[in-house]
């Protein structure tokens, strides 16, 4: 029986704080590996610990802290993927590129963004996930529940059309 888990289950905030201090980096690393985003990973980590405290009355004190946290992490990540998938078909917004008008890259990105708006929303999302946010084809395929080859086709066809429009 883990005394920290027993303390959390018995509403002891110092026990919860100790679990948080001991495990936050491990949970954060788990999410960073999945999302490749420090901000998303931090948000997801906070959700895990929020749920850990909120549902403390359901804690099995004979399980390990890691078992509890990573079971919650799995559910939080699934929720994150569902939410991301729901937003996958939304059109892109202008604020997705950083604004610095004196920067040549900014002007080039603005031109790409302008032409990208004529693409279907799914093409836009896949292209931006890969080119702007750095998601791999595998990550995008997992996120959108599509084959990796389809992601490759979407990106290649979108690139071909954009190059044609930009030249």
N, C-alpha and C positions, 0 to 999 in steps of 0.2 A: 504494500500500500504506500503510495507516494504522499508524503505529508503536505507538500505544496498543493497538490490537487485537493486533498482533504480540506486544507485551509481555504482554497478558492470556493469549494463547494459550500463551505460554512460561512460564506460572505466576508472573508477576511481580505480586506483590500491590500495589506502588506504582502500577503501571499501572492495575490494577483500581480502586484507590481514586480515582485521578484521573478515570477514566471515571464513577465513581459521583458524584463532586463536580460534574462537568460536566453530567451528564444527569439527576440525580435529580429536579430540579424539573420538567423537561419530562415525564418519565414520570409523576410525581405529578399534574401538571395533566391529562394524558391520562386517567388513571383517575378523577380527581375529576369531570371533565366527563361521564364515563360513569356513575358511581355516585352523584354528589352527596353523597358521604359521605367526610369527611376520614379517618376510621379505616379504612374499606374501601380507599380509594385508597392510603393508606400501606402497608397490608398487601399489596395487590396489587403496589405498587412494589417492596417487599422481595422478593416472590416472583420478580419479573423479574430483579433483580440476583442473587438466589440461583441461579437457573437459568443466568444468564449466566456466573457463575463455575463452577458445577457442570459445564456443558457447554462449557467454554472450549476443549477440544481439538477441537471441531467448527467453530470460528470460521473463516470465510473472510476472510482479511486483505485481500482486494480489495474487499470490501463496506464500507459505512460503519458507524460505531457505531450511528447511528440505525436503519439497516436491521436490524441484529441485535437491538437493544433493542425495536423496535416489532414485529418479528416475534414475539419472545417475549411482548411485552405482549398481542398479539392472542390468543395461545394461553392465556395466564394469564386473560385476560378471558373467553374461551369457557369455561374450566374454572369460573370464578366463576359464570357464568350457569347452567351445568349444575348446580352445587351449589345455587344459589339456587332453581332450578326444582324440584329434588328436594325442597327444604324447603317449597315453596309450598303443599302440601296438609297440612302439619302443623298441628295446632291451636295457637292463640295461647297464650302464657304470661302470667301475671299480671305478671311483671317487665318487660313491654314498656312500661309506663307508669311515669314517675318517681313515687316515693312522697313525698308531702308532705301529710299528712292535714289540715293547716290551710288548705290552698289549695282554693278553690271549684272551680277548674278540675280539680284532682285528683279531687274527689268526682264531678264531672260525667263525667270520663273513666272513673272506676271504674264508674259506672252504665252507660255505653256499653259498656265491656268486659264487664260482667256480661251484658247483653242480647246482645252480639255473640257470646258463646259458644254461643248457641242457633242461630247461623247455621252453614251448611256450612263446613268448613275452607277451601275455596277462596274463598268469599265473605269470610271473616275475613281471609285473607292479602291479597286484593286491596284490601279496605277499609283495612287498616292500612298497606299499602305507600303508598297514596295519602294518606290523612288524617294518619297519624302520622309516616311517614318522608318524605313530600313527593315521592314518585315521580310523574311525569306519567303520563297514560294511555298515551302512546306507550312510555315506559320499561317500564311494567308489561306491556304487550302484547308487547314484545320479550322481556322476561324470561320470560314464561310461554308464548311462542309462540302467542299468541291475537290475533284481530283487535282493533283499538282500539275498535270499536263494541261488542264483547262486554264489554270492560272497563268502558266507559261504562254498559252495561246492568246489569252486576253491581253497580257502585257505586250507581247510582240506585235499584235495587230494594232493596239492603241499607239505604240511607239511608231509604227509604220505610218499610220494616219497623221500623227502629230508632226513627224518629220516632213511629210508632204505639205502640210499646212504652213509650217514654219519656213519652208524654202521658197 
